[in-house]
Amino acid sequence: MLTLTNTGGVAMTNCFLIADGATRQAVIFDAPDHSTEPLLNQANQRGLEVVGLWLTHGHFDHFADHEVVRRRWPSVKILIHALDEPKARHPEVQTRLFGLSFEIPPLKADAHVSDNQKLQLGLVEVIVMHTPGHSPGHVAYYFPREKVLVGGDLIIGGSVGRTDLPDSKHEDLEASIRRVMALPPETQLLGGHGPATTLARERRTNHFVRQALDLD
């Protein structure tokens, strides 16, 4: 399995390209503003077929480049949880809320993901985990065989996603943290911001995670 990362946009958000080496199929996870072109170029250079844009949630910095991905790969399938699609369909709300200097095209997903749904990336199995709190429809994508978690803004390397937004809920965030921390501790966590980490490291060093687990 090949994993490539690019970080950018106004919120310095991570986007990931993950590919199955056997079938050469690839998925982009999240699409921060002004950030996906390098990964799409890498896909072309490596002879990969981008088949999906799988979103962790509907905050602008995670889907703003969706039209860039669609333009380069018209057959791409865009997935999001139903509870967060309204944000993506009406990005002008967030444009006003955050005072953005650029416009984001409305997004209409090709399908909705649901908790415990099994997806296929080539021959690789991916399990959807509904992890609300930072937003109602926040999800993480777990690769059980590879022990990799694309975690969005749940746990973000020493911190956690903010819960002071209108539809955030801290109690849900802590419940979601407890759920993902039950995964194998060696699981690599690819968060929405910051460097890659592991669940074991976050258990040891992340005060917010330890608080959710009642360890501090």
Sequence and secondary structure as in RCSB ss.txt:
>XXXX:A:sequence
MLTLTNTGGVAMTNCFLIADGATRQAVIFDAPDHSTEPLLNQANQRGLEVVGLWLTHGHFDHFADHEVVRRRWPS
VKILIHALDEPKARHPEVQTRLFGLSFEIPPLKADAHVSDNQKLQLGLVEVIVMHTPGHSPGHVAYYFPREKVLV
GGDLIIGGSVGRTDLPDSKHEDLEASIRRVMALPPETQLLGGHGPATTLARERRTNHFVRQALDLD
>XXXX:A:secstr
 EEEEEEETTTTEEEEEEE TTT EEEEE   TT SHHHHHHHHHTT EEEEEE S  SGGGTTTHHHHHHH TT
 EEEEETTTHHHHH THHHHHHHT SS       SEEE TT EEEETTEEEEEEE  SSSTT EEEEETTTTEEE
EETSB SSSB    STT  HHHHHHHHHHHTTS TT EEEESSS  EEHHHHHHH HHHHHHTT  
